[in-house]
């Protein structure tokens, strides 16, 4: 029920975010935002992929809970959209938090107790140090990869040992919770928090409406060719000049 409500809210809010260019201000193209926020719900019913077997324990990887977030994050890094140093620093912080805030449990997987804390730290980290066009990709990448490393990779040997000792459990799945997995939740919620922070900055700005102040200057006769629009976006103080 909760995933359906989240999907409905995201679908309804998409046109609004696109119209006021929130995605662009945070560094996301429309297709990237769709891949992060909507595509996992479309691919929800695909089964996990078997990748290995160790001492009778099968290792699976979930598409929505691991592979999709991993490759999206990798794409941000590879394309140069985010700073590698900032990415590595944020990933180390999140990996540290998730490792010491998690434990392996047979027949359940890796339980991450800090899953609510991680998105807030990732989004705050990105908004504080990111440059224009970086906040959302940086927050998503550090939250996703940091959680993957801290909660899954570093706890994998403990989880395998726990599964071997369990009588009825012979499978380990990375990101096996799907849209309920800590990897997916951390990355997606960090992007949503960045969007909410941006919306708050836009709405609370007393000098403009929806984050932009438009002034039209006309010179000479009132001709449409002579009009000049100056749009000042206060969030990062960007200025654009456009002639109609």
N, C-alpha and C positions, 0 to 999 in steps of 0.2 A: 504493500500500500504506500509506504513512504517513498520508494523509488519512483512510483507513478506520479506522486504529488510533486516531487523534485523535477521530474521530466516536464510536467505541465507548466510549472513556474518558469523553468528555463525557456521552454518553447514560447510562452507568452511574452517574456521579457526580451527575447532576441530582437524583435523589430525595434523596440525602444532603444536598446543599447546600440544598435546599428545606426539608427536615425541621429542620435546625438554624438556619434563617433566615439563612444566610450572604448570600444575595442581597439580602435586605432590609437587612441591616446595611451593605452596601456601596452601597445606593442603587438596586438593580435590582428591578423587579417581575419576576415569573416569565416573562411574555410578552416582556419586554425582554431577559432573559437568553437566552431561546430564540431570539429574532431575531438576537442577536449570535453565539451559540455553535453553534446547530444549523441555522437557516434557510439559511445559505450552502451547506451541504452538500446540502440539499434542492433548491436552485436551481442546483446546480453545472453541470448539462448545458444550461442555456439559453444561446443564442449571444449574443455582444456586439451592441450596438446601434450602427448607423452614425449619426453625428451631423453630420459635415462632410467636406469635401474641399478640399485646398489643394495646388495645383500638382501635381495627379495623385496625391497621397498621401491615402488614405482615413483618416479619424479615427473610431475606434470607442471605445465605453465599455462596460466589462464590468459586468454586473449584480452578480455576487458580489464582484468585486475592487474595485469603485469605487462604483457607485450605491447599493447597499444600505448599506455602511458610511457613506457620505456623508449619506444621509437619516436614518439612525439618529442620527448625531452632531448633525445639524441639529435633529432632534426634541428632543434633550436640551437644546440651547441655547434653542430657541424656547419650550419648556415652562417654562423657568426652573428646571429641576432642577439646573443648575450655574451658578456665577457667571460672567458674561461676562468680567470682568477676569481671573479665573483661567484661563478657557478661552483667551483671547487670549494671555496670558503663556506658558502651556504650549505652545500652537500655535507661537508664535514660536521657542521653544527647539527644538522638534522639527523645524520647517522649516529652521532654521539647521543642525542636525546632519545631516539627510538631504540637504540641498543640497550641502554640502561633503563628504559621504560618498557621493556618487553620480556617475555619469557616463552619457552616452548612447552606445549602441552600436547600429549598424545591424543589422537583422534579429534583434535581441535585445530592444531596448527600453532602459529606464533601469535600470541595475544599481545597487542600493543596498547598499553594503558595510557600512553601519551598521544593517542590519535587525535584527540580534540585540540591539544596544545600545538601540534606541529603546524597546521595551516596558519594559525595566528603568527607564529614565529617566522614562517617562510614568507608570508605576505608583508609583515612588518620589515623584515630584512630587505626584501626586494624594493619596497617603496622608499626605504631610507637611503639605499646606496645605488639604486639603479638609475641609469640615465634615461632620457626620452626613448621610448620604444622598447624598454627592457622589463618593466615591472612584472607584468603578468607572465611572460615566458620564463623569467628568472625564478619567480615564486613557484610556478608549476614544476620546473625542472629540479630545483633543489629539494622540494617537498617529495617529489616522486622518487628520484634516484637516492636521496638520503634515506627515505623509508625503506626502499628496496635493499639497500646495503645494510643498514642498521638492524632491521627487523627480520629480513629473510636470509641474506647471504651470510651474515655473521652468526646467525642462530641456526643455520641449516644443519650443522653437525649435531647439535643438541636435539633438534627435531627428528632427525633420522634415527638417532639412538632411542629416543622416546617411542618412535613408531615401531622399531624392531622389538622393543619390550612389550608392546601392546599386542594382544591376541588377535583382535579383529580389525586391525588397521595396517594396511600394507601400501598406503599411498600418501605422498606428500605433494601438495600443489602450491606453487608460488603464485600469489595473487588469487588463490582459490576462492576467496570470498566474492570475487567479481566486483560489482559496484558497492558491495559492503566491505571490501578489503581495504586495509589501511593504506595501501599504495594508491588506490583510486581515490579514496576519500581525501587523503592529504593533498594530492595534486589539484583535484577539482575544487575543493573548498577553498584552497589558497587563491585560486583564480577568482572565485565568487567573492571572496573578501576584498580582493583588489578592486573588483567592479563596484562593490558597495562603498568602499572608501572613496572611489572616484566620483560616484553619484552624490555622496555626501558633500564632497568638495564643490561639486557643480551647483547643487541646490542651495548650499549655505553661503555661496558667494553673493554678497550684497550688491556688487557692482554690475552684475549681468544676469541674464536669464538663460538657464541651461548651460552655464559655463562659458558663454560667449557674449561679447558686447559688439554690436554692429553699428557703425556710424557711416552714413552716406554723405559724401561731399560732392556737391555739384559745382562746376566751374562754367562760367559763361551762360549760354542758353541752356534751357532744360531739354537736353538731348540725351537719350539713353546711351549713346556712344561715349558721352563725356562723364558718365557716372563712375565713381570710384568707391568701392566698398573696402573698408578696413575691418577685419575681424580679429579681435584680440582674444585669445583663449587663455584665461588666467591660470589654468592649472599648472602649465609649465612656461607661461608667458611667451607662447608662440605667436607670431604675427604673419599674416598672409595678406598680400595685395592681389586683388582680382579686378579685371575690367570686364564689364559685361559686353 
